[in-house]
Amino acid sequence: METIKLGISACLTGEEVRFDRGHKRSPFAMVQLGKFVQYHAFCPEVAIGLPIPRPTIRQVRDEDVIKVCRPDGTGDVTDALREYGKSVAQKSSHLSGFIVCAKSPSCGMERVKVYAPDGKGSEANGVGAFTEQIMKHNPLLPVEENGRLNDPIIKENFVMRIFVYKKWQKLVESGLTQHKLFEFHSQNKYLLMAHNQEFYKTLGRQLAESDLPVQETADQYILGLMTALKHKATRKTHSNTLLHIAGYFKKDLSKQQKEELIEQIESYRTGLLPLLAPLTLFKHYLREFPKAYLQQQSYFEPYPMELRLRYGY
């Protein structure tokens, strides 16, 4: 498998680049996910020339403008961080995702503290000046922050999007054709169903009815797909998807086998079993009763099983 390249805030790799010479090494990123990806580390604060150690910087609201500076208002580095972020963003076509440091005034993805000019009070509604540019210039790129990756559903969703986006990038590199677009959509159909029913119904129809050039059709399609996959799949939506898939086996399974399969899906829906349980049974039946259309579905294994992301929900 071709190496997946991810951007990452350097402090999350264990580099001692924080203002206090510390780091925030992410065990998940470096140990679990690190087995399957290659990281390109960035510390925007060091990149723009700030020293290690260095005075604290924060986001400060000055009327309608948010600036990144020291608590006393000096040392404004807003423009420098944004320009560096824009520069990195424009050279990130090789990346399939980005992990950033939570709450950082430069790298935070959301809920960054924005302080009042007098320092008395803050609102957690800012976006890191560097990360804002990464997301603005790469709207398809999966971006997540280390703190949110402690949530198993958010973690699974982020990793899934990384692997889907990497497959898309490989498709684009191979040369876009209408046939390849339909094939890609077909392979991800049930993954899409589990995450967003509305997009599941519309994206295929848009592909079929589009009279635009292939590149424009592809641009519209991948934006829709990556937007849809940001929606968190639930036990209800997964169960609905599994029931659709079960229909492929109605002529193959005995009455007892059908009952067992439905029971597994229902036990998953009600929280008694993890998603892995009904999926394992489906894989068993696929080996016994091969279905070419189902065997190509990314839904069954959107990322390496060794990541163990479907064990906990």
ZAVO-699107 format. One record per residue (C-alpha): x, y, z; residue in one letter. Coordinates in nm, 2 decimals, decimal comma, m for minus. Layout:
BEGIN
<node px="X" py="Y" pz="Z" r="A"/>
...
//
This chain:
BEGIN
<node px="0,00" py="0,00" pz="0,00" r="M"/>
<node px="0,13" py="0,34" pz="m0,09" r="E"/>
<node px="0,24" py="0,55" pz="0,21" r="T"/>
<node px="m0,02" py="0,79" pz="0,34" r="I"/>
<node px="0,13" py="1,13" pz="0,43" r="K"/>
<node px="m0,02" py="1,35" pz="0,70" r="L"/>
<node px="0,06" py="1,69" pz="0,83" r="G"/>
<node px="0,09" py="1,72" pz="1,21" r="I"/>
<node px="0,17" py="1,99" pz="1,47" r="S"/>
<node px="0,53" py="1,92" pz="1,56" r="A"/>
<node px="0,46" py="1,91" pz="1,94" r="C"/>
<node px="0,23" py="1,61" pz="1,89" r="L"/>
<node px="0,52" py="1,41" pz="1,75" r="T"/>
<node px="0,72" py="1,47" pz="2,08" r="G"/>
<node px="0,93" py="1,75" pz="1,95" r="E"/>
<node px="1,00" py="2,00" pz="2,23" r="E"/>
<node px="0,89" py="2,31" pz="2,04" r="V"/>
<node px="0,63" py="2,45" pz="2,27" r="R"/>
<node px="0,67" py="2,79" pz="2,44" r="F"/>
<node px="0,80" py="2,62" pz="2,76" r="D"/>
<node px="1,03" py="2,37" pz="2,58" r="R"/>
<node px="0,76" py="2,10" pz="2,63" r="G"/>
<node px="0,56" py="1,88" pz="2,39" r="H"/>
<node px="0,22" py="1,71" pz="2,37" r="K"/>
<node px="0,31" py="1,38" pz="2,21" r="R"/>
<node px="0,00" py="1,20" pz="2,09" r="S"/>
<node px="0,03" py="0,82" pz="2,15" r="P"/>
<node px="m0,25" py="0,75" pz="1,91" r="F"/>
<node px="m0,09" py="0,95" pz="1,63" r="A"/>
<node px="0,26" py="0,83" pz="1,68" r="M"/>
<node px="0,21" py="0,46" pz="1,79" r="V"/>
<node px="m0,12" py="0,33" pz="1,65" r="Q"/>
<node px="m0,18" py="0,55" pz="1,34" r="L"/>
<node px="0,19" py="0,60" pz="1,30" r="G"/>
<node px="0,23" py="0,24" pz="1,17" r="K"/>
<node px="0,03" py="0,32" pz="0,86" r="F"/>
<node px="0,12" py="0,68" pz="0,78" r="V"/>
<node px="0,42" py="0,91" pz="0,74" r="Q"/>
<node px="0,42" py="1,25" pz="0,91" r="Y"/>
<node px="0,53" py="1,59" pz="0,80" r="H"/>
<node px="0,57" py="1,80" pz="1,11" r="A"/>
<node px="0,51" py="2,17" pz="1,13" r="F"/>
<node px="0,55" py="2,42" pz="1,42" r="C"/>
<node px="0,43" py="2,75" pz="1,28" r="P"/>
<node px="0,55" py="2,95" pz="1,58" r="E"/>
<node px="0,91" py="2,83" pz="1,54" r="V"/>
<node px="0,88" py="2,85" pz="1,16" r="A"/>
<node px="0,81" py="3,23" pz="1,18" r="I"/>
<node px="1,11" py="3,28" pz="1,40" r="G"/>
<node px="0,99" py="3,27" pz="1,75" r="L"/>
<node px="1,24" py="3,11" pz="1,99" r="P"/>
<node px="1,23" py="2,81" pz="2,22" r="I"/>
<node px="1,14" py="2,89" pz="2,50" r="P"/>
<node px="0,93" py="3,20" pz="2,42" r="R"/>
<node px="0,68" py="3,43" pz="2,58" r="P"/>
<node px="0,32" py="3,30" pz="2,57" r="T"/>
<node px="0,10" py="3,42" pz="2,28" r="I"/>
<node px="m0,28" py="3,42" pz="2,27" r="R"/>
<node px="m0,56" py="3,54" pz="2,05" r="Q"/>
<node px="m0,69" py="3,88" pz="2,14" r="V"/>
<node px="m1,00" py="4,05" pz="2,01" r="R"/>
<node px="m0,95" py="4,41" pz="1,92" r="D"/>
<node px="m1,30" py="4,54" pz="1,81" r="E"/>
<node px="m1,37" py="4,33" pz="1,50" r="D"/>
<node px="m1,02" py="4,20" pz="1,45" r="V"/>
<node px="m0,85" py="3,90" pz="1,62" r="I"/>
<node px="m0,48" py="3,92" pz="1,65" r="K"/>
<node px="m0,22" py="3,68" pz="1,79" r="V"/>
<node px="0,02" py="3,84" pz="2,03" r="C"/>
<node px="0,16" py="3,84" pz="2,38" r="R"/>
<node px="m0,09" py="3,89" pz="2,67" r="P"/>
<node px="0,02" py="4,26" pz="2,70" r="D"/>
<node px="m0,07" py="4,32" pz="2,33" r="G"/>
<node px="0,29" py="4,34" pz="2,20" r="T"/>
<node px="0,46" py="4,11" pz="1,95" r="G"/>
<node px="0,18" py="4,07" pz="1,70" r="D"/>
<node px="0,25" py="3,77" pz="1,48" r="V"/>
<node px="m0,09" py="3,73" pz="1,32" r="T"/>
<node px="0,01" py="3,81" pz="0,97" r="D"/>
<node px="0,32" py="3,60" pz="0,99" r="A"/>
<node px="0,13" py="3,29" pz="1,11" r="L"/>
<node px="m0,14" py="3,34" pz="0,84" r="R"/>
<node px="0,12" py="3,38" pz="0,57" r="E"/>
<node px="0,31" py="3,07" pz="0,68" r="Y"/>
<node px="m0,02" py="2,88" pz="0,70" r="G"/>
<node px="m0,11" py="2,99" pz="0,35" r="K"/>
<node px="0,23" py="2,88" pz="0,22" r="S"/>
<node px="0,21" py="2,54" pz="0,38" r="V"/>
<node px="m0,15" py="2,50" pz="0,25" r="A"/>
<node px="m0,05" py="2,57" pz="m0,10" r="Q"/>
<node px="0,22" py="2,30" pz="m0,09" r="K"/>
<node px="0,00" py="2,03" pz="0,08" r="S"/>
<node px="m0,15" py="1,85" pz="m0,22" r="S"/>
<node px="0,06" py="1,54" pz="m0,12" r="H"/>
<node px="m0,11" py="1,53" pz="0,23" r="L"/>
<node px="m0,42" py="1,32" pz="0,30" r="S"/>
<node px="m0,49" py="1,47" pz="0,64" r="G"/>
<node px="m0,37" py="1,69" pz="0,92" r="F"/>
<node px="m0,36" py="1,65" pz="1,30" r="I"/>
<node px="m0,33" py="1,98" pz="1,49" r="V"/>
<node px="m0,28" py="2,08" pz="1,85" r="C"/>
<node px="m0,59" py="2,16" pz="2,04" r="A"/>
<node px="m0,65" py="2,51" pz="2,19" r="K"/>
<node px="m0,33" py="2,65" pz="2,04" r="S"/>
<node px="m0,36" py="3,01" pz="1,91" r="P"/>
<node px="m0,17" py="2,90" pz="1,60" r="S"/>
<node px="m0,28" py="2,54" pz="1,55" r="C"/>
<node px="m0,62" py="2,49" pz="1,72" r="G"/>
<node px="m0,89" py="2,37" pz="1,49" r="M"/>
<node px="m1,18" py="2,51" pz="1,70" r="E"/>
<node px="m1,27" py="2,65" pz="2,04" r="R"/>
<node px="m0,95" py="2,85" pz="2,08" r="V"/>
<node px="m0,97" py="3,11" pz="2,35" r="K"/>
<node px="m1,01" py="3,46" pz="2,23" r="V"/>
<node px="m0,93" py="3,71" pz="2,51" r="Y"/>
<node px="m1,07" py="4,05" pz="2,57" r="A"/>
<node px="m0,81" py="4,34" pz="2,52" r="P"/>
<node px="m0,78" py="4,38" pz="2,90" r="D"/>
<node px="m0,73" py="4,01" pz="2,95" r="G"/>
<node px="m1,03" py="3,98" pz="3,18" r="K"/>
<node px="m1,24" py="3,72" pz="3,02" r="G"/>
<node px="m1,24" py="3,51" pz="2,70" r="S"/>
<node px="m1,46" py="3,32" pz="2,46" r="E"/>
<node px="m1,37" py="2,98" pz="2,33" r="A"/>
<node px="m1,47" py="3,05" pz="1,97" r="N"/>
<node px="m1,14" py="3,10" pz="1,78" r="G"/>
<node px="m0,95" py="2,91" pz="1,52" r="V"/>
<node px="m0,57" py="2,89" pz="1,51" r="G"/>
<node px="m0,42" py="3,14" pz="1,27" r="A"/>
<node px="m0,21" py="2,86" pz="1,10" r="F"/>
<node px="m0,48" py="2,59" pz="1,09" r="T"/>
<node px="m0,74" py="2,84" pz="0,96" r="E"/>
<node px="m0,54" py="2,88" pz="0,64" r="Q"/>
<node px="m0,48" py="2,50" pz="0,61" r="I"/>
<node px="m0,86" py="2,44" pz="0,62" r="M"/>
<node px="m0,95" py="2,74" pz="0,41" r="K"/>
<node px="m0,72" py="2,65" pz="0,12" r="H"/>
<node px="m0,78" py="2,27" pz="0,14" r="N"/>
<node px="m1,15" py="2,22" pz="0,21" r="P"/>
<node px="m1,14" py="1,85" pz="0,12" r="L"/>
<node px="m0,85" py="1,77" pz="0,36" r="L"/>
<node px="m0,95" py="1,58" pz="0,67" r="P"/>
<node px="m0,83" py="1,79" pz="0,97" r="V"/>
<node px="m0,86" py="1,70" pz="1,33" r="E"/>
<node px="m0,71" py="1,80" pz="1,66" r="E"/>
<node px="m0,54" py="1,58" pz="1,92" r="N"/>
<node px="m0,79" py="1,64" pz="2,20" r="G"/>
<node px="m1,09" py="1,54" pz="1,99" r="R"/>
<node px="m0,92" py="1,22" pz="1,89" r="L"/>
<node px="m0,98" py="1,08" pz="2,24" r="N"/>
<node px="m1,34" py="1,04" pz="2,13" r="D"/>
<node px="m1,37" py="0,69" pz="1,96" r="P"/>
<node px="m1,63" py="0,80" pz="1,72" r="I"/>
<node px="m1,45" py="1,12" pz="1,61" r="I"/>
<node px="m1,12" py="0,92" pz="1,59" r="K"/>
<node px="m1,28" py="0,65" pz="1,37" r="E"/>
<node px="m1,45" py="0,91" pz="1,15" r="N"/>
<node px="m1,12" py="1,10" pz="1,10" r="F"/>
<node px="m0,92" py="0,80" pz="1,01" r="V"/>
<node px="m1,19" py="0,67" pz="0,77" r="M"/>
<node px="m1,18" py="1,01" pz="0,59" r="R"/>
<node px="m0,80" py="1,00" pz="0,56" r="I"/>
<node px="m0,81" py="0,66" pz="0,38" r="F"/>
<node px="m1,10" py="0,76" pz="0,15" r="V"/>
<node px="m0,93" py="1,08" pz="0,06" r="Y"/>
<node px="m0,60" py="0,90" pz="m0,01" r="K"/>
<node px="m0,79" py="0,66" pz="m0,25" r="K"/>
<node px="m0,94" py="0,97" pz="m0,42" r="W"/>
<node px="m0,59" py="1,13" pz="m0,46" r="Q"/>
<node px="m0,46" py="0,81" pz="m0,62" r="K"/>
<node px="m0,76" py="0,80" pz="m0,86" r="L"/>
<node px="m0,70" py="1,16" pz="m0,96" r="V"/>
<node px="m0,33" py="1,08" pz="m1,02" r="E"/>
<node px="m0,42" py="0,79" pz="m1,24" r="S"/>
<node px="m0,63" py="1,02" pz="m1,47" r="G"/>
<node px="m1,00" py="1,09" pz="m1,42" r="L"/>
<node px="m1,26" py="0,93" pz="m1,64" r="T"/>
<node px="m1,63" py="0,90" pz="m1,61" r="Q"/>
<node px="m1,60" py="0,53" pz="m1,56" r="H"/>
<node px="m1,35" py="0,57" pz="m1,28" r="K"/>
<node px="m1,58" py="0,82" pz="m1,11" r="L"/>
<node px="m1,87" py="0,57" pz="m1,12" r="F"/>
<node px="m1,65" py="0,29" pz="m1,00" r="E"/>
<node px="m1,52" py="0,50" pz="m0,70" r="F"/>
<node px="m1,87" py="0,60" pz="m0,61" r="H"/>
<node px="m1,99" py="0,24" pz="m0,63" r="S"/>
<node px="m1,71" py="0,12" pz="m0,40" r="Q"/>
<node px="m1,80" py="0,38" pz="m0,13" r="N"/>
<node px="m2,18" py="0,35" pz="m0,16" r="K"/>
<node px="m2,25" py="0,18" pz="0,16" r="Y"/>
<node px="m1,99" py="0,38" pz="0,35" r="L"/>
<node px="m2,18" py="0,69" pz="0,23" r="L"/>
<node px="m2,51" py="0,54" pz="0,33" r="M"/>
<node px="m2,40" py="0,49" pz="0,68" r="A"/>
<node px="m2,29" py="0,85" pz="0,72" r="H"/>
<node px="m2,54" py="1,05" pz="0,53" r="N"/>
<node px="m2,86" py="0,93" pz="0,37" r="Q"/>
<node px="m2,93" py="1,25" pz="0,19" r="E"/>
<node px="m2,60" py="1,25" pz="0,01" r="F"/>
<node px="m2,63" py="0,88" pz="m0,05" r="Y"/>
<node px="m2,94" py="0,95" pz="m0,25" r="K"/>
<node px="m2,82" py="1,25" pz="m0,44" r="T"/>
<node px="m2,45" py="1,20" pz="m0,53" r="L"/>
<node px="m2,51" py="0,90" pz="m0,75" r="G"/>
<node px="m2,79" py="1,07" pz="m0,93" r="R"/>
<node px="m2,57" py="1,38" pz="m0,98" r="Q"/>
<node px="m2,30" py="1,17" pz="m1,13" r="L"/>
<node px="m2,54" py="1,00" pz="m1,37" r="A"/>
<node px="m2,71" py="1,32" pz="m1,48" r="E"/>
<node px="m2,41" py="1,55" pz="m1,50" r="S"/>
<node px="m2,33" py="1,69" pz="m1,84" r="D"/>
<node px="m2,03" py="1,89" pz="m1,72" r="L"/>
<node px="m1,67" py="1,81" pz="m1,81" r="P"/>
<node px="m1,52" py="1,52" pz="m1,61" r="V"/>
<node px="m1,30" py="1,75" pz="m1,40" r="Q"/>
<node px="m1,60" py="1,97" pz="m1,29" r="E"/>
<node px="m1,81" py="1,67" pz="m1,22" r="T"/>
<node px="m1,53" py="1,52" pz="m1,01" r="A"/>
<node px="m1,48" py="1,84" pz="m0,82" r="D"/>
<node px="m1,85" py="1,86" pz="m0,73" r="Q"/>
<node px="m1,86" py="1,49" pz="m0,64" r="Y"/>
<node px="m1,56" py="1,48" pz="m0,40" r="I"/>
<node px="m1,67" py="1,79" pz="m0,22" r="L"/>
<node px="m2,01" py="1,63" pz="m0,16" r="G"/>
<node px="m1,86" py="1,30" pz="m0,06" r="L"/>
<node px="m1,61" py="1,45" pz="0,19" r="M"/>
<node px="m1,88" py="1,67" pz="0,33" r="T"/>
<node px="m2,11" py="1,38" pz="0,38" r="A"/>
<node px="m1,84" py="1,17" pz="0,55" r="L"/>
<node px="m1,79" py="1,43" pz="0,81" r="K"/>
<node px="m2,13" py="1,34" pz="0,95" r="H"/>
<node px="m2,08" py="1,08" pz="1,23" r="K"/>
<node px="m2,23" py="0,75" pz="1,16" r="A"/>
<node px="m2,46" py="0,62" pz="1,44" r="T"/>
<node px="m2,58" py="0,28" pz="1,55" r="R"/>
<node px="m2,91" py="0,36" pz="1,38" r="K"/>
<node px="m2,75" py="0,46" pz="1,04" r="T"/>
<node px="m2,51" py="0,17" pz="1,06" r="H"/>
<node px="m2,80" py="m0,07" pz="1,13" r="S"/>
<node px="m3,00" py="0,06" pz="0,84" r="N"/>
<node px="m2,70" py="0,00" pz="0,61" r="T"/>
<node px="m2,64" py="m0,35" pz="0,75" r="L"/>
<node px="m3,01" py="m0,43" pz="0,68" r="L"/>
<node px="m2,97" py="m0,32" pz="0,32" r="H"/>
<node px="m2,66" py="m0,54" pz="0,28" r="I"/>
<node px="m2,85" py="m0,83" pz="0,44" r="A"/>
<node px="m3,09" py="m0,82" pz="0,15" r="G"/>
<node px="m2,82" py="m0,96" pz="m0,08" r="Y"/>
<node px="m2,82" py="m1,29" pz="0,11" r="F"/>
<node px="m3,19" py="m1,35" pz="0,13" r="K"/>
<node px="m3,17" py="m1,64" pz="m0,12" r="K"/>
<node px="m2,86" py="m1,79" pz="0,03" r="D"/>
<node px="m2,92" py="m1,81" pz="0,40" r="L"/>
<node px="m3,14" py="m2,06" pz="0,59" r="S"/>
<node px="m3,42" py="m1,93" pz="0,81" r="K"/>
<node px="m3,20" py="m1,98" pz="1,11" r="Q"/>
<node px="m2,91" py="m1,80" pz="0,96" r="Q"/>
<node px="m3,13" py="m1,50" pz="0,86" r="K"/>
<node px="m3,26" py="m1,48" pz="1,21" r="E"/>
<node px="m2,91" py="m1,49" pz="1,36" r="E"/>
<node px="m2,80" py="m1,21" pz="1,12" r="L"/>
<node px="m3,10" py="m0,99" pz="1,21" r="I"/>
<node px="m3,04" py="m1,06" pz="1,58" r="E"/>
<node px="m2,68" py="m0,95" pz="1,55" r="Q"/>
<node px="m2,78" py="m0,63" pz="1,38" r="I"/>
<node px="m3,04" py="m0,56" pz="1,64" r="E"/>
<node px="m2,80" py="m0,63" pz="1,92" r="S"/>
<node px="m2,56" py="m0,39" pz="1,77" r="Y"/>
<node px="m2,83" py="m0,12" pz="1,72" r="R"/>
<node px="m2,93" py="m0,14" pz="2,09" r="T"/>
<node px="m2,57" py="m0,12" pz="2,21" r="G"/>
<node px="m2,52" py="m0,49" pz="2,32" r="L"/>
<node px="m2,25" py="m0,56" pz="2,06" r="L"/>
<node px="m1,99" py="m0,35" pz="1,88" r="P"/>
<node px="m2,01" py="m0,29" pz="1,50" r="L"/>
<node px="m1,74" py="m0,55" pz="1,45" r="L"/>
<node px="m1,98" py="m0,83" pz="1,55" r="A"/>
<node px="m2,23" py="m0,81" pz="1,26" r="P"/>
<node px="m1,95" py="m0,71" pz="1,02" r="L"/>
<node px="m1,76" py="m1,03" pz="1,11" r="T"/>
<node px="m2,07" py="m1,24" pz="1,04" r="L"/>
<node px="m2,12" py="m1,06" pz="0,70" r="F"/>
<node px="m1,76" py="m1,13" pz="0,60" r="K"/>
<node px="m1,81" py="m1,50" pz="0,69" r="H"/>
<node px="m2,12" py="m1,51" pz="0,46" r="Y"/>
<node px="m1,93" py="m1,33" pz="0,19" r="L"/>
<node px="m1,67" py="m1,60" pz="0,19" r="R"/>
<node px="m1,94" py="m1,87" pz="0,17" r="E"/>
<node px="m2,16" py="m1,68" pz="m0,08" r="F"/>
<node px="m1,93" py="m1,44" pz="m0,28" r="P"/>
<node px="m2,10" py="m1,12" pz="m0,40" r="K"/>
<node px="m1,87" py="m0,92" pz="m0,63" r="A"/>
<node px="m2,05" py="m0,59" pz="m0,57" r="Y"/>
<node px="m2,03" py="m0,63" pz="m0,19" r="L"/>
<node px="m1,67" py="m0,75" pz="m0,19" r="Q"/>
<node px="m1,56" py="m0,42" pz="m0,34" r="Q"/>
<node px="m1,73" py="m0,22" pz="m0,07" r="Q"/>
<node px="m1,50" py="0,00" pz="0,14" r="S"/>
<node px="m1,76" py="m0,01" pz="0,41" r="Y"/>
<node px="m1,64" py="m0,35" pz="0,53" r="F"/>
<node px="m1,28" py="m0,24" pz="0,58" r="E"/>
<node px="m1,23" py="0,14" pz="0,52" r="P"/>
<node px="m0,89" py="0,13" pz="0,69" r="Y"/>
<node px="m0,66" py="m0,15" pz="0,83" r="P"/>
<node px="m0,83" py="m0,37" pz="1,09" r="M"/>
<node px="m0,52" py="m0,35" pz="1,30" r="E"/>
<node px="m0,62" py="0,00" pz="1,41" r="L"/>
<node px="m0,91" py="m0,16" pz="1,60" r="R"/>
<node px="m1,14" py="0,14" pz="1,56" r="L"/>
<node px="m1,46" py="m0,06" pz="1,53" r="R"/>
<node px="m1,42" py="m0,25" pz="1,86" r="Y"/>
<node px="m1,54" py="0,02" pz="2,09" r="G"/>
<node px="m1,88" py="0,12" pz="1,94" r="Y"/>
//
